[in-house]
Amino acid sequence: MDESTTAPRRGPHDWLVDACLFLVAVLSGLILAGLRLDTSPRPPKWLFDLDQVTAVVGCAALWLRRGRPTELAVVLIVLSTFSELITGAVLIALFTVAVHRPPRTTMIVSVAGLVAGVVYVLLRPEPDMPRLALWVMGGAIQGAVVGWGLYVHHRRKLAAAMRERAARMETEARLRAEQAGQEARTAIAREIHDVLGHRLSLLSVHAGALEYHPDAPSEEIAHAARVIRQSAHQALQDLREVIGVLRAPVGELPQPTYADLRQLVAESDRAGMRVTMVEEHTGTVPDRLGRTTYRIVQEALTNVRRHARGAPVRVSIAGAPGAELVVEIVNDAGPAGAAGFSGARPGRGLIGLAERVALVEGRLEYGPTTSGGWRLGARLPWPE
């Protein structure tokens, strides 16, 4: 709760509540004054007049209860040691403290009210009621009012905690949505890189052949043009598929399987690469494992076309269920001695590939070979 001593700005509802409480305190004083006039013996006139003045001041002071509830309650409690007509104002002040201040402060002020009650019954005893009974009755009324105020206090704290929790959950949900969106964008970018990188590298190979061998036989030129046209058409098709699912969940992106691996190798062969594929595994490769294997081989062949054009490539896949699937792609040095990569730092393709392998709890390895070529391998857990 707010511990400040500055009164908050009152709204229409606050003015209505304060006016009602003020009228309750005034009505309480008037009723007690009327009862006192009807009883005998009456208190001395000077005491009754002082009691009325004190009650008027106490009721008027209730308009300050929102700014300084604790100080107001203490002052009214002190006045209640001799004033009877101020009782209503004291109870309202105690209720305000219980609602707006910590329970520890409320307990201290309540004890002070009980002590003031002892002083009152000693100074102004009732002729037809024992002092202890009078004090117990006053203490019970005070306890009921303070208990009600503490109930309101804890209800407000609970409501504030629930609002804070709701706001925090909303923030967390927004952050999770942003994170999910970022992961989806990363997955889509990775798919576009893998799909288009392979196709465009084929285009680059055959376009380069046409550029550097303009005097090639017409059959070779026609073959190269046909491969360029087919690769461009397929690249557009792949791009349409990826773009078509931009709003779909990541799991619905177009994904290859292990069965598509032979077609990938055949395309590379038709593009002029020398690719040898050896399969020494047993059992059917699961879809998730097959997709990862496909992307590993696709990235490796794409990098060979970029950095070691003309180099022979060996693709070997071995393993068994319950152990692991070992994928290895090795290329010899290209005609100009290129090993498959232009530098030691991995590019975006290898970084994305490492992320894919990590998703299946595998391990990616790559580096130059002793013969001047390049090796890319992965060990992927193969569940039974």
Secondary structure, DSSP 8 states (H G I E B T S, - for coil): ----SS-----HHHHHHHHHHHHHHHHHHHHHHHHHHHSSS---HHHHHHHHHHHHHHHHHGGGTTT-HHHHHHHHHHHTTT-STTHHHHHHHHHHHHHHS-HHHHHHHHHHHHHHHHHHHHHS--TTS-HHHHHHHHHHHHHHHHHHHHHHHHHHHHHHHHHHHHHHHHHHHHHHHHHHHHHHHHHHHHHHHHHHHHHHHHHHHHHHHHHH-TTS-HHHHHHHHHHHHHHHHHHHHHHHHHHHTTTS-GGGS----GGGHHHHHHHHHHTT--EEEEEEE-S---HHHHHHHHHHHHHHHHHHHHHSTT--EEEEEEE-TTSEEEEEEEE---TT---S-SSSS--HHHHHHHHHHHHTT-EEEEEE-TTS-EEEEEEEE---
